[in-house]
């Protein structure tokens, strides 16, 4: 086993544009042959710490010791340390690049054949042979891009690998691949920093846990030294954590079926007109005569793998691509194109939070109020004070966001997600398409989001949830359908599904 270690000492970082201090005297030890989990709720500085220790972000102060080498981090301007590989939560590769081109950015020039050979050999060795190096970055979903970034880290033979919220983008069905890979890397003697909020995952795989809160290290424990209850206390301190639970799926189960509760009741749909209806939607081989209805006061979840039609369904339903056949109706009237869908009242939380869901160069207020900017304008000019005032009224209920005049790009992934939710769900619309709405959020934030979604459902909104997370579908949906090979296989009341049946149906094995 290769013996190696990296020690971060006294790192401090303040955003120059806002004066917000996001890292305060941070210390962290990474040792070879260990999986070190970095935990904390959204927005506490986990990603910032990951970027500091890899050399991507230059702090105001701090020392990094890698073996016998010492680096003064506030003078380091060479980018990613060669010993480190970084798998980002949000991939920053140019969308028009092919995967093989993006994989070699910043490295010595390689010919086309050499690029393909090196990438493909690494991918095959580590179980990522399904990734096509000729695919364009912009055509890949978040899960596939994180897997491709992992190939690059392995291809560059990184000794330290920093994974920023990886399992939140590893689709349902890839868990065994993900945990198996981590175990192999640990056995090889590599050091893994796993940045996550997923408590169950940490107790399944980690050796060491460090908790970060408000930009400070709360403590570091060997896994056997801390309980789940103790970890939650360290992460959330004064927040009262009452559910949905450590693994969300805490509902009462009798005879293998999830039983009706406050959030999963059977709804009578007799004599009720649907708000949103799809009739025989088709697109190439990816969608095959998809039909469903979403009624007022219900959440219909459609779950499955993105590549099996879920991504294409999102694009068609929201007008990003045009269906080859069929039609989409709102209040029984046909509707086409994203602008018309917006005018007809559709609100949309996309899977691509950065490209479709937000403007990172705009302020938090501008992002939250984007759908209502016309009301806050006079003669085409926005009133910044009025904009900020209205944005402040949207923040309650979504957890910690931040100052509304800060650029959104300065926020964590979780707070960017909260901003999108505050904009789309806070408008009192009657029809919603929500794609993995709690993607990348910690358990406490998930609870808050679910509470808001249930509120708009109970007010009579029709909600279509496109979910790769089965626990999420089982937690909040009234009905659940499964998409496989471009076909909508089955829609049932949520109380008539259990997780095992959903998994088998998603895999095309029936029940």
ChimeraX attribute file (.defattr): number of C-alpha atoms within 10 A of each C-alpha:
attribute: neighborCount
match mode: 1-to-1
recipient: residues
	/A:1	10
	/A:2	12
	/A:3	11
	/A:4	17
	/A:5	18
	/A:6	21
	/A:7	16
	/A:8	22
	/A:9	19
	/A:10	15
	/A:11	23
	/A:12	22
	/A:13	25
	/A:14	14
	/A:15	13
	/A:16	8
	/A:17	9
	/A:18	12
	/A:19	9
	/A:20	14
	/A:21	14
	/A:22	19
	/A:23	26
	/A:24	17
	/A:25	15
	/A:26	20
	/A:27	21
	/A:28	19
	/A:29	16
	/A:30	20
	/A:31	19
	/A:32	22
	/A:33	22
	/A:34	22
	/A:35	24
	/A:36	28
	/A:37	29
	/A:38	27
	/A:39	27
	/A:40	28
	/A:41	24
	/A:42	29
	/A:43	23
	/A:44	22
	/A:45	25
	/A:46	29
	/A:47	21
	/A:48	19
	/A:49	26
	/A:50	21
	/A:51	20
	/A:52	25
	/A:53	27
	/A:54	21
	/A:55	22
	/A:56	17
	/A:57	19
	/A:58	22
	/A:59	24
	/A:60	15
	/A:61	17
	/A:62	22
	/A:63	19
	/A:64	23
	/A:65	16
	/A:66	16
	/A:67	11
	/A:68	8
	/A:69	8
	/A:70	13
	/A:71	14
	/A:72	14
	/A:73	21
	/A:74	18
	/A:75	13
	/A:76	15
	/A:77	11
	/A:78	10
	/A:79	14
	/A:80	18
	/A:81	16
	/A:82	14
	/A:83	15
	/A:84	19
	/A:85	25
	/A:86	23
	/A:87	22
	/A:88	20
	/A:89	21
	/A:90	18
	/A:91	16
	/A:92	11
	/A:93	17
	/A:94	13
	/A:95	15
	/A:96	13
	/A:97	15
	/A:98	18
	/A:99	27
	/A:100	24
	/A:101	20
	/A:102	20
	/A:103	21
	/A:104	16
	/A:105	10
	/A:106	9
	/A:107	8
	/A:108	6
	/A:109	10
	/A:110	12
	/A:111	8
	/A:112	10
	/A:113	8
	/A:114	12
	/A:115	17
	/A:116	17
	/A:117	14
	/A:118	14
	/A:119	24
	/A:120	20
	/A:121	14
	/A:122	19
	/A:123	23
	/A:124	13
	/A:125	11
	/A:126	15
	/A:127	14
	/A:128	18
	/A:129	15
	/A:130	10
	/A:131	19
	/A:132	16
	/A:133	21
	/A:134	12
	/A:135	15
	/A:136	17
	/A:137	24
	/A:138	16
	/A:139	12
	/A:140	18
	/A:141	16
	/A:142	22
	/A:143	19
	/A:144	20
	/A:145	25
	/A:146	25
	/A:147	18
	/A:148	26
	/A:149	21
	/A:150	23
	/A:151	27
	/A:152	24
	/A:153	21
	/A:154	19
	/A:155	19
	/A:156	18
	/A:157	16
	/A:158	18
	/A:159	21
	/A:160	26
	/A:161	23
	/A:162	26
	/A:163	24
	/A:164	24
	/A:165	25
	/A:166	23
	/A:167	23
	/A:168	21
	/A:169	21
	/A:170	19
	/A:171	18
	/A:172	21
	/A:173	15
	/A:174	13
	/A:175	13
	/A:176	9
	/A:177	13
	/A:178	16
	/A:179	15
	/A:180	14
	/A:181	14
	/A:182	19
	/A:183	15
	/A:184	13
	/A:185	21
	/A:186	18
	/A:187	15
	/A:188	15
	/A:189	18
	/A:190	25
	/A:191	28
	/A:192	25
	/A:193	23
	/A:194	27
	/A:195	25
	/A:196	25
	/A:197	25
	/A:198	21
	/A:199	18
	/A:200	11
	/A:201	15
	/A:202	22
	/A:203	17
	/A:204	10
	/A:205	18
	/A:206	20
	/A:207	17
	/A:208	24
	/A:209	24
	/A:210	23
	/A:211	23
	/A:212	24
	/A:213	22
	/A:214	18
	/A:215	21
	/A:216	18
	/A:217	20
	/A:218	14
	/A:219	13
	/A:220	19
	/A:221	15
	/A:222	12
	/A:223	19
	/A:224	10
	/A:225	10
	/A:226	15
	/A:227	11
	/A:228	14
	/A:229	9
	/A:230	11
	/A:231	18
	/A:232	21
	/A:233	14
	/A:234	19
	/A:235	22
	/A:236	16
	/A:237	12
	/A:238	8
	/A:239	10
	/A:240	10
	/A:241	15
	/A:242	9
	/A:243	14
	/A:244	17
	/A:245	13
	/A:246	17
	/A:247	13
	/A:248	15
	/A:249	16
	/A:250	13
	/A:251	14
	/A:252	11
	/A:253	13
	/A:254	8
	/A:255	6
	/A:256	13
	/A:257	15
	/A:258	21
	/A:259	17
	/A:260	17
	/A:261	11
	/A:262	6
	/A:263	16
	/A:264	20
	/A:265	16
	/A:266	15
	/A:267	12
	/A:268	8
	/A:269	12
	/A:270	6
	/A:271	6
	/A:272	9
	/A:273	14
	/A:274	17
	/A:275	21
	/A:276	26
	/A:277	21
	/A:278	18
	/A:279	15
	/A:280	17
	/A:281	21
	/A:282	23
	/A:283	20
	/A:284	11
	/A:285	11
	/A:286	17
	/A:287	26
	/A:288	19
	/A:289	15
	/A:290	20
	/A:291	16
	/A:292	17
	/A:293	15
	/A:294	24
	/A:295	23
	/A:296	20
	/A:297	20
	/A:298	27
	/A:299	29
	/A:300	26
	/A:301	29
	/A:302	25
	/A:303	28
	/A:304	29
	/A:305	20
	/A:306	23
	/A:307	15
	/A:308	19
	/A:309	23
	/A:310	26
	/A:311	19
	/A:312	20
	/A:313	24
	/A:314	20
	/A:315	17
	/A:316	22
	/A:317	25
	/A:318	23
	/A:319	19
	/A:320	15
	/A:321	16
	/A:322	17
	/A:323	22
	/A:324	14
	/A:325	15
	/A:326	15
	/A:327	21
	/A:328	24
	/A:329	18
	/A:330	19
	/A:331	14
	/A:332	12
	/A:333	12
	/A:334	13
	/A:335	19
	/A:336	18
	/A:337	16
	/A:338	18
	/A:339	13
	/A:340	13
	/A:341	20
	/A:342	15
	/A:343	10
	/A:344	16
	/A:345	15
	/A:346	21
	/A:347	25
	/A:348	26
	/A:349	23
	/A:350	23
	/A:351	21
	/A:352	14
	/A:353	19
	/A:354	18
	/A:355	12
	/A:356	12
	/A:357	20
	/A:358	22
	/A:359	18
	/A:360	16
	/A:361	13
	/A:362	14
	/A:363	18
	/A:364	30
	/A:365	27
	/A:366	25
	/A:367	24
	/A:368	27
	/A:369	24
	/A:370	16
	/A:371	14
	/A:372	14
	/A:373	16
	/A:374	13
	/A:375	10
	/A:376	16
	/A:377	14
	/A:378	9
	/A:379	6
	/A:380	9
	/A:381	10
	/A:382	15
	/A:383	13
	/A:384	14
	/A:385	12
	/A:386	13
	/A:387	22
	/A:388	19
	/A:389	13
	/A:390	17
	/A:391	23
	/A:392	17
	/A:393	11
	/A:394	19
	/A:395	21
	/A:396	10
	/A:397	15
	/A:398	21
	/A:399	17
	/A:400	16
	/A:401	20
	/A:402	16
	/A:403	16
	/A:404	21
	/A:405	17
	/A:406	18
	/A:407	19
	/A:408	24
	/A:409	16
	/A:410	17
	/A:411	20
	/A:412	19
	/A:413	22
	/A:414	21
	/A:415	23
	/A:416	25
	/A:417	25
	/A:418	25
	/A:419	28
	/A:420	23
	/A:421	27
	/A:422	23
	/A:423	24
	/A:424	23
	/A:425	23
	/A:426	20
	/A:427	16
	/A:428	12
	/A:429	17
	/A:430	22
	/A:431	27
	/A:432	25
	/A:433	24
	/A:434	24
	/A:435	23
	/A:436	20
	/A:437	25
	/A:438	23
	/A:439	19
	/A:440	25
	/A:441	24
	/A:442	19
	/A:443	23
	/A:444	23
	/A:445	21
	/A:446	21
	/A:447	20
	/A:448	16
	/A:449	22
	/A:450	16
	/A:451	15
	/A:452	18
	/A:453	21
	/A:454	19
	/A:455	14
	/A:456	22
	/A:457	19
	/A:458	15
	/A:459	14
	/A:460	16
	/A:461	23
	/A:462	26
	/A:463	29
	/A:464	24
	/A:465	24
	/A:466	28
	/A:467	26
	/A:468	24
	/A:469	18
	/A:470	20
	/A:471	16
	/A:472	20
	/A:473	24
	/A:474	24
	/A:475	18
	/A:476	22
	/A:477	23
	/A:478	22
	/A:479	26
	/A:480	27
	/A:481	23
	/A:482	25
	/A:483	25
	/A:484	22
	/A:485	19
	/A:486	24
	/A:487	19
	/A:488	21
	/A:489	15
	/A:490	13
	/A:491	17
	/A:492	14
	/A:493	17
	/A:494	27
	/A:495	20
	/A:496	16
	/A:497	20
	/A:498	17
	/A:499	16
	/A:500	12
	/A:501	16
	/A:502	21
	/A:503	19
	/A:504	12
	/A:505	20
	/A:506	23
	/A:507	17
	/A:508	14
	/A:509	10
	/A:510	12
	/A:511	11
